[in-house]
Amino acid sequence: MSRSSFSALAVLAAIPVLAASQAHAQVQPPIAEYFGFEDERIIIVDNGAGPVAIADFNADDRPDIAVANNRKSRIEIHSLRAAPRTTSEIERDYEVNELPPNEWYDRTEIIVRDRIAALAATDLDADGYADLVAISASPLGLVIYHQHAPGEFREASRRDISGLSTNRDALVVADLDADGRDEIATIVNSDLKLFELSADARLSEPTLLGTADNFRQLKAGDFDNDGQLDLLAIAPGSETPLQLWLHDAATVGTLPTLAMRFDVPNVQDADVIVRPGEPDQIAAIENGTRRHLVYELTESQAGESRVARLITLPATSADSRPIAIADLDADAHDDVVSLDPDANETTILWQLPQTGLSLRTNHPTFKSPSAVAVGRWAGRDDPAVFVLSETESAVGVSWYDESAASLSFPEPIVLATAGGTPVAMRTVTIDDQSILMVIVKKRRDYVLEAHRWTDGGDDPATIELDGVTKAPETILAFDADRDDTTDLLLLTPNEPMLMVLGESDGNLWTPAELRDKDAMKQFGLVQAAGPANTAIKDLDHDGQPELLIADANFIRACVYSESTGWRVTEQFNLDADAQIASITPDADRLLVADTARDRIVILERANGSWRKAAQLKIQGVAVGPMHAGRFAGDDTPSALIIDDADLALITLDGPAQTLAPMSVYRPDAENRFEHEITAADINTDGYTDLIVLDAREQMCSILTIAASGRIVPATEFKVYESRLFSGGDSMEFEPSLALATDLTADARDDLLLLVHDRVIIYPQAAGR
């Protein structure tokens, strides 16, 4: 079909006026001579055409184009012909008042009842014929269209999903766990979720990979060059708009579970630069500045900044998401135990050597569990897992069976308070004995039960918590009055600290007396003590630990005596504008969370006093209460922070991963709004090119990345002229889509633009 007959037959919203092959005839830099296209190939669809998916749908080793035609309630498969139709073939195949058949494509139609919002291709049964995965906007859900016979598609499965994103780029179909079968990654209620996809088109229950407030796009790429596909999520408007989900080479066959949020300027659009044999990069357009950047995941030796590696936990609020830490499988690496109250499960995050916290298992437990702890019980050396369910008024103990790879269902521990409901618990070690402390509520009263294991079994001791109106959240074992008998400190958010003095007969520790703030002299010196900002540590190595309290910009060490009450033995001040939220001992160091600057300050003791050894700016997570240890699979000191729905892993020493800008370019033209970027080698010279679409002047710009890494403008052309869409910022984003891949079966990348009602293909010119 000639261009003239095309114009005569169609009433167009936008008319192509400059072929890309003519672009180099304009005044351009010399580099433009190395870029060019053959005459464009145009597929007319209908107004609002798209989304688009590229695959070999008829198994002829040629790329075909699937495009949604929502106006006609169908998906069109445009199959590339081995040779274009001749004029006689075109005249033979259409009647008067019909659009002539496409010169280059044969069309197959899939009639659908959905309004298609996103589209991707996969081969469900590995028969060589591509199938389709679609996000349906109406009704809302995931739909699988299986090609059960050549050219014949039928709806094979459907999953209605409330809150499913209908953004065109909110769908990735790729083999994310290297098992030879594709998975579906998408966005549900701002959460990143993944579905396993079986050969018969069945969808698994979703796996939650991460959360954010404004995910818009998903991309797949190998950003750490480990041979496995990772996930990139783009969240415009977020403080961390680029987020990666990675897995390591040591965990082949598992899903990417560690997320990294990068504190970079706001992003309008991004794409993956695929570099075989090297880490993939990210091409991005900044929102506001209009800068074009290329980012790469690298290691930084500076050490002044750390990007948190996030592991999403099942529950949705910090109050219902306690964790406990213990080496459950005796491999010399601590594991993390958490709870999923919605699924009624205990979740174990296993720390693997060299990999860290990367394997998750789930085990049945009480209904709506609300507290978890670990310790010793029943005379056994292996750690026990204690679970509390306020809903079922139960506390139970489980053990991990490595041979069966399972955690036993909790065996109930009988409460000493008849008719009471357990509301909180904590294990403490007193005189080398692990004791389970349970806070029990009966009517309006609270009781502390100390469950001690003896040869005769559980021997609980109790003390009434008179005047307590809210259950303590944290219990610390501490010889406060230094009488060689351990006491307890009960810490409750926004409530004064309580002290339980203990006594011992040489065998069993027993709670003896409750002290409130009025019964402790100089209580004002420790009135800031709370669950997050308080710790116990022997600062001066005299064998007697101190109570550490972080408040405002200082950390103070306190001790207690019956005669004088509380007194401060030492205090260390940070900068005047610091706001310390928590303090965590780590061997001979102290980790301090400064919320005013989103930093962790590391304090070390030298010459009898504390000094600031390092400060780490933390990206991607709000600093707060921490757990210190070794969680990265090696001996590297690290910390865990609970942040919203995530557990953040931060390495404290050694190199840090960061997303570094490798190239930066800002276009000179001011009256443009660049909204779409895609990456490919559009002239087969071995260098990556960036194709950028503009919504104000409807320009398509091509930039190339030189051997030096510098972004260089190559050429550009105007896609169409239209009065309708020349009204400034209120116009639609047209052209709406750019794809760069082989569309002509010649092993060279071509360019596809989606413009209003048609697909325009610019074949790469041979010999360029």
ChimeraX attribute file (.defattr): number of C-alpha atoms within 10 A of each C-alpha:
attribute: neighborCount
match mode: 1-to-1
recipient: residues
	/A:1	18
	/A:2	8
	/A:3	12
	/A:4	8
	/A:5	11
	/A:6	14
	/A:7	12
	/A:8	8
	/A:9	12
	/A:10	11
	/A:11	9
	/A:12	13
	/A:13	15
	/A:14	19
	/A:15	14
	/A:16	17
	/A:17	11
	/A:18	13
	/A:19	17
	/A:20	24
	/A:21	18
	/A:22	13
	/A:23	19
	/A:24	21
	/A:25	10
	/A:26	11
	/A:27	9
	/A:28	14
	/A:29	12
	/A:30	10
	/A:31	14
	/A:32	19
	/A:33	14
	/A:34	16
	/A:35	22
	/A:36	23
	/A:37	22
	/A:38	16
	/A:39	16
	/A:40	19
	/A:41	18
	/A:42	21
	/A:43	21
	/A:44	18
	/A:45	20
	/A:46	16
	/A:47	16
	/A:48	16
	/A:49	21
	/A:50	28
	/A:51	23
	/A:52	24
	/A:53	19
	/A:54	20
	/A:55	23
	/A:56	21
	/A:57	27
	/A:58	19
	/A:59	14
	/A:60	14
	/A:61	12
	/A:62	18
	/A:63	21
	/A:64	27
	/A:65	20
	/A:66	26
	/A:67	26
	/A:68	28
	/A:69	25
	/A:70	21
	/A:71	12
	/A:72	14
	/A:73	16
	/A:74	19
	/A:75	26
	/A:76	21
	/A:77	24
	/A:78	21
	/A:79	22
	/A:80	24
	/A:81	18
	/A:82	12
	/A:83	9
	/A:84	14
	/A:85	17
	/A:86	12
	/A:87	11
	/A:88	8
	/A:89	13
	/A:90	15
	/A:91	14
	/A:92	11
	/A:93	11
	/A:94	12
	/A:95	9
	/A:96	7
	/A:97	7
	/A:98	9
	/A:99	14
	/A:100	18
	/A:101	19
	/A:102	18
	/A:103	20
	/A:104	19
	/A:105	21
	/A:106	15
	/A:107	16
	/A:108	16
	/A:109	18
	/A:110	19
	/A:111	15
	/A:112	17
	/A:113	12
	/A:114	19
	/A:115	21
	/A:116	28
	/A:117	23
	/A:118	25
	/A:119	26
	/A:120	23
	/A:121	23
	/A:122	26
	/A:123	20
	/A:124	24
	/A:125	17
	/A:126	12
	/A:127	11
	/A:128	15
	/A:129	21
	/A:130	23
	/A:131	24
	/A:132	25
	/A:133	26
	/A:134	24
	/A:135	30
	/A:136	24
	/A:137	17
	/A:138	12
	/A:139	14
	/A:140	21
	/A:141	20
	/A:142	22
	/A:143	22
	/A:144	26
	/A:145	23
	/A:146	24
	/A:147	22
	/A:148	15
	/A:149	10
	/A:150	11
	/A:151	15
	/A:152	12
	/A:153	18
	/A:154	16
	/A:155	17
	/A:156	15
	/A:157	15
	/A:158	19
	/A:159	14
	/A:160	13
	/A:161	15
	/A:162	11
	/A:163	13
	/A:164	21
	/A:165	26
	/A:166	21
	/A:167	18
	/A:168	19
	/A:169	20
	/A:170	24
	/A:171	25
	/A:172	25
	/A:173	23
	/A:174	22
	/A:175	20
	/A:176	28
	/A:177	20
	/A:178	17
	/A:179	11
	/A:180	11
	/A:181	19
	/A:182	22
	/A:183	23
	/A:184	22
	/A:185	25
	/A:186	28
	/A:187	28
	/A:188	20
	/A:189	16
	/A:190	18
	/A:191	19
	/A:192	21
	/A:193	19
	/A:194	24
	/A:195	18
	/A:196	19
	/A:197	18
	/A:198	14
	/A:199	13
	/A:200	12
	/A:201	20
	/A:202	16
	/A:203	20
	/A:204	13
	/A:205	10
	/A:206	15
	/A:207	15
	/A:208	18
	/A:209	21
	/A:210	25
	/A:211	23
	/A:212	19
	/A:213	12
	/A:214	17
	/A:215	26
	/A:216	21
	/A:217	23
	/A:218	25
	/A:219	22
	/A:220	23
	/A:221	25
	/A:222	24
	/A:223	27
	/A:224	20
	/A:225	18
	/A:226	17
	/A:227	18
	/A:228	24
	/A:229	24
	/A:230	28
	/A:231	23
	/A:232	25
	/A:233	27
	/A:234	27
	/A:235	23
	/A:236	21
	/A:237	15
	/A:238	18
	/A:239	15
	/A:240	21
	/A:241	23
	/A:242	25
	/A:243	22
	/A:244	27
	/A:245	23
	/A:246	24
	/A:247	27
	/A:248	21
	/A:249	14
	/A:250	13
	/A:251	16
	/A:252	16
	/A:253	15
	/A:254	18
	/A:255	24
	/A:256	23
	/A:257	25
	/A:258	24
	/A:259	28
	/A:260	26
	/A:261	24
	/A:262	22
	/A:263	19
	/A:264	16
	/A:265	18
	/A:266	21
	/A:267	24
	/A:268	21
	/A:269	22
	/A:270	26
	/A:271	23
	/A:272	22
	/A:273	24
	/A:274	19
	/A:275	16
	/A:276	10
	/A:277	10
	/A:278	13
	/A:279	19
	/A:280	22
	/A:281	24
	/A:282	25
	/A:283	22
	/A:284	28
	/A:285	26
	/A:286	20
	/A:287	18
	/A:288	11
	/A:289	11
	/A:290	20
	/A:291	15
	/A:292	24
	/A:293	20
	/A:294	25
	/A:295	19
	/A:296	19
	/A:297	19
	/A:298	16
	/A:299	14
	/A:300	16
	/A:301	12
	/A:302	10
	/A:303	18
	/A:304	15
	/A:305	20
	/A:306	25
	/A:307	24
	/A:308	27
	/A:309	27
	/A:310	29
	/A:311	24
	/A:312	21
	/A:313	25
	/A:314	23
	/A:315	19
	/A:316	16
	/A:317	13
	/A:318	14
	/A:319	11
	/A:320	17
	/A:321	23
	/A:322	18
	/A:323	20
	/A:324	20
	/A:325	19
	/A:326	19
	/A:327	17
	/A:328	25
	/A:329	17
	/A:330	12
	/A:331	11
	/A:332	14
	/A:333	22
	/A:334	24
	/A:335	23
	/A:336	20
	/A:337	24
	/A:338	26
	/A:339	28
	/A:340	24
	/A:341	21
	/A:342	12
	/A:343	18
	/A:344	18
	/A:345	21
	/A:346	23
	/A:347	22
	/A:348	22
	/A:349	20
	/A:350	23
	/A:351	26
	/A:352	21
	/A:353	17
	/A:354	13
	/A:355	18
	/A:356	21
	/A:357	25
	/A:358	22
	/A:359	17
	/A:360	14
	/A:361	14
	/A:362	18
	/A:363	17
	/A:364	16
	/A:365	25
	/A:366	24
	/A:367	19
	/A:368	19
	/A:369	27
	/A:370	23
	/A:371	25
	/A:372	26
	/A:373	23
	/A:374	25
	/A:375	23
	/A:376	20
	/A:377	25
	/A:378	14
	/A:379	12
	/A:380	10
	/A:381	9
	/A:382	16
	/A:383	18
	/A:384	22
	/A:385	25
	/A:386	26
	/A:387	27
	/A:388	28
	/A:389	23
	/A:390	19
	/A:391	14
	/A:392	13
	/A:393	16
	/A:394	22
	/A:395	26
	/A:396	19
	/A:397	21
	/A:398	20
	/A:399	20
	/A:400	17
	/A:401	12
	/A:402	11
	/A:403	6
	/A:404	8
	/A:405	11
	/A:406	15
	/A:407	22
	/A:408	16
	/A:409	18
	/A:410	20
	/A:411	15
	/A:412	15
	/A:413	13
	/A:414	13
	/A:415	20
	/A:416	17
	/A:417	17
	/A:418	9
	/A:419	12
	/A:420	18
	/A:421	24
	/A:422	27
	/A:423	23
	/A:424	24
	/A:425	27
	/A:426	21
	/A:427	22
	/A:428	22
	/A:429	15
	/A:430	16
	/A:431	14
	/A:432	7
	/A:433	18
	/A:434	18
	/A:435	22
	/A:436	22
	/A:437	21
	/A:438	24
	/A:439	23
	/A:440	28
	/A:441	22
	/A:442	13
	/A:443	9
	/A:444	9
	/A:445	16
	/A:446	25
	/A:447	22
	/A:448	26
	/A:449	24
	/A:450	26
	/A:451	24
	/A:452	20
	/A:453	19
	/A:454	15
	/A:455	8
	/A:456	7
	/A:457	12
	/A:458	16
	/A:459	13
	/A:460	21
	/A:461	17
	/A:462	19
	/A:463	16
	/A:464	16
	/A:465	21
	/A:466	12
	/A:467	10
	/A:468	17
	/A:469	12
	/A:470	15
	/A:471	23
	/A:472	23
	/A:473	18
	/A:474	18
	/A:475	22
	/A:476	21
	/A:477	18
	/A:478	27
	/A:479	23
	/A:480	25
	/A:481	17
	/A:482	16
	/A:483	12
	/A:484	13
	/A:485	18
	/A:486	23
	/A:487	26
	/A:488	19
	/A:489	23
	/A:490	23
	/A:491	22
	/A:492	20
	/A:493	15
	/A:494	12
	/A:495	17
	/A:496	19
	/A:497	21
	/A:498	23
	/A:499	22
	/A:500	23
	/A:501	20
	/A:502	20
	/A:503	17
	/A:504	14
	/A:505	7
	/A:506	8
	/A:507	9
	/A:508	15
	/A:509	20
	/A:510	23
	/A:511	20
	/A:512	14
	/A:513	14
	/A:514	18
	/A:515	15
	/A:516	17
	/A:517	15
	/A:518	10
	/A:519	13
	/A:520	18
	/A:521	16
	/A:522	15
	/A:523	18
	/A:524	12
	/A:525	15
	/A:526	24
	/A:527	15
	/A:528	17
	/A:529	25
	/A:530	25
	/A:531	19
	/A:532	20
	/A:533	22
	/A:534	25
	/A:535	22
	/A:536	19
	/A:537	20
	/A:538	15
	/A:539	22
	/A:540	13
	/A:541	8
	/A:542	7
	/A:543	9
	/A:544	15
	/A:545	20
	/A:546	24
	/A:547	24
	/A:548	26
	/A:549	26
	/A:550	28
	/A:551	22
	/A:552	15
	/A:553	17
	/A:554	17
	/A:555	21
	/A:556	20
	/A:557	23
	/A:558	20
	/A:559	20
	/A:560	20
	/A:561	14
	/A:562	13
	/A:563	9
	/A:564	10
	/A:565	15
	/A:566	20
	/A:567	18
	/A:568	15
	/A:569	11
	/A:570	16
	/A:571	15
	/A:572	15
	/A:573	16
	/A:574	17
	/A:575	8
	/A:576	9
	/A:577	11
	/A:578	19
	/A:579	20
	/A:580	26
	/A:581	22
	/A:582	25
	/A:583	28
	/A:584	24
	/A:585	21
	/A:586	19
	/A:587	11
	/A:588	11
	/A:589	15
	/A:590	23
	/A:591	23
	/A:592	28
	/A:593	30
	/A:594	25
	/A:595	16
	/A:596	13
	/A:597	16
	/A:598	19
	/A:599	23
	/A:600	28
	/A:601	20
	/A:602	21
	/A:603	21
	/A:604	17
	/A:605	15
	/A:606	9
	/A:607	6
	/A:608	8
	/A:609	13
	/A:610	17
	/A:611	15
	/A:612	14
	/A:613	13
	/A:614	15
	/A:615	19
	/A:616	21
	/A:617	16
	/A:618	21
	/A:619	23
	/A:620	22
	/A:621	25
	/A:622	19
	/A:623	26
	/A:624	22
	/A:625	21
	/A:626	25
	/A:627	20
	/A:628	19
	/A:629	19
	/A:630	22
	/A:631	28
	/A:632	24
	/A:633	18
	/A:634	16
	/A:635	12
	/A:636	14
	/A:637	17
	/A:638	19
	/A:639	23
	/A:640	24
	/A:641	21
	/A:642	24
	/A:643	19
	/A:644	18
	/A:645	19
	/A:646	24
	/A:647	22
	/A:648	25
	/A:649	29
	/A:650	25
	/A:651	23
	/A:652	23
	/A:653	14
	/A:654	12
	/A:655	16
	/A:656	19
	/A:657	18
	/A:658	21
	/A:659	23
	/A:660	17
	/A:661	17
	/A:662	15
	/A:663	18
	/A:664	17
	/A:665	16
	/A:666	14
	/A:667	13
	/A:668	8
	/A:669	7
	/A:670	7
	/A:671	12
	/A:672	18
	/A:673	21
	/A:674	26
	/A:675	24
	/A:676	24
	/A:677	25
	/A:678	23
	/A:679	25
	/A:680	25
	/A:681	21
	/A:682	30
	/A:683	22
	/A:684	19
	/A:685	11
	/A:686	12
	/A:687	15
	/A:688	22
	/A:689	25
	/A:690	27
	/A:691	23
	/A:692	22
	/A:693	29
	/A:694	22
	/A:695	24
	/A:696	21
	/A:697	20
	/A:698	24
	/A:699	20
	/A:700	22
	/A:701	19
	/A:702	22
	/A:703	22
	/A:704	23
	/A:705	19
	/A:706	14
	/A:707	10
	/A:708	7
	/A:709	14
	/A:710	15
	/A:711	22
	/A:712	19
	/A:713	20
	/A:714	21
	/A:715	25
	/A:716	21
	/A:717	19
	/A:718	18
	/A:719	23
	/A:720	18
	/A:721	16
	/A:722	13
	/A:723	8
	/A:724	10
	/A:725	19
	/A:726	15
	/A:727	10
	/A:728	13
	/A:729	13
	/A:730	10
	/A:731	12
	/A:732	15
	/A:733	20
	/A:734	23
	/A:735	23
	/A:736	20
	/A:737	22
	/A:738	21
	/A:739	22
	/A:740	21
	/A:741	19
	/A:742	21
	/A:743	24
	/A:744	20
	/A:745	16
	/A:746	13
	/A:747	10
	/A:748	19
	/A:749	21
	/A:750	24
	/A:751	21
	/A:752	22
	/A:753	21
	/A:754	23
	/A:755	26
	/A:756	22
	/A:757	18
	/A:758	20
	/A:759	25
	/A:760	20
	/A:761	23
	/A:762	24
	/A:763	25
	/A:764	26
	/A:765	18
	/A:766	12
	/A:767	9
	/A:768	13
